[in-house]
Amino acid sequence: MKIDANVARADIKVGTSPYGAHDELGALNALAATSQAKVLERASSSKVYDLSVDYFVGMPSFQGAGDPSYQIFMSHTPDGTVVDNLNGAGEHVNRHVCYSGDVVFMYTHTGTHIDSLNHFGVDGQIYNGFSAKDHLGSRNWTKAGVDVIPPIIARTVLLDIAKLKGVECLEDSYAITVADIEEELERTGLAIEEGNAVFVRTGRMAYWPDGTKTMGNPPGLSLDAARWLTAQGISVIGADQECVEVGPSQHEDNWLPGHGHFLTESGVPMIELLNLEELSADGVSEFCLIAAPIRLKGATGAPIRPLALKLN
């Protein structure tokens, strides 16, 4: 990745939580029970939108960064169980009872997933000043892992920038501006409120699962746009591409400044590789989000299955 040495520095700093020195939730603290109850009261059950992708061998992922591809294989099969008798039930029972089991191996940031606050940091520290020296063991972080993320229930605003621009998909490396966001909110007549989640559609999921079109040089949020969004008090950010922000970086001192701002400075978790195509096709720009990641202790991310319900 080539970064223009003449562009401005991002100057990402480690944010301090207003909720105290032990806080690991950051912006998720804004998901108060009262606001969650309010959005659930408005949710329509007429249609449920599944915003996740399926997992399969050969799916687009981050092998280019040295991470393993998604793999699944059988650890138990009906015929194999008869032969190896690992369960000790004997041939007669094992021929009668069909037993299957499988094993999954993957990078935790594969497919539709959420980044926890320990995913990115600055100078050895993550959000709220937790340090690698004091809080990173031999296997995982002891702070701000994906396991502490609660079930997310939030009013969510879709910023459909591809639709705003009248294109199927934004061009590679298009940097979404504050003006784009303001124009999109004017188009939909919506406002972003404190505690809301915000999802950004670039159109890249129209090409899924073609990795040559869905991964690399993504259109996404500029750092100015990211900072504008967190200033609105959002609880979660998400997009239909692999890193939410524009790539490659527009800043000489940080290769993923959007990650640094959302995760390290602002304590806002990020959901990536969302499938927002059906929402866009149906013209849904405001909805109730219900999502929860797998609780992998201390992990920097995990698969997540977000569901969307239109609001009445």
Salt bridges, closest charged atoms under 4 A:
ASP11 OD1 - ARG9 NE 3.16
ASP50 OD2 - ARG305 NH2 2.65
GLU91 OE2 - ARG95 NE 2.90
ASP115 OD1 - HIS109 ND1 2.83
ASP115 OD1 - HIS113 NE2 3.44
ASP115 OD2 - HIS119 NE2 3.92
ASP115 OD2 - HIS259 NE2 3.27
ASP134 OD1 - LYS133 NZ 3.70
ASP147 OD2 - LYS297 NZ 3.62
ASP160 OD1 - ARG201 NH1 2.76
ASP172 OD1 - ARG204 NH2 2.88
ASP180 OD1 - LYS165 NZ 2.87
GLU184 OE1 - ARG187 NE 2.76
GLU245 OE2 - HIS259 ND1 2.73
ASP253 OD2 - ARG9 NH2 3.60
GLU265 OE1 - ARG227 NH2 3.77
GLU265 OE1 - HIS261 ND1 2.64
GLU272 OE1 - HIS113 NE2 2.64
GLU272 OE2 - HIS259 NE2 3.05
GLU277 OE2 - ARG201 NE 2.91
GLU278 OE2 - LYS47 NZ 2.93
ASP282 OD2 - LYS47 NZ 2.81
GLU286 OE2 - ARG42 NH2 3.54
GLU286 OE2 - ARG155 NE 2.72
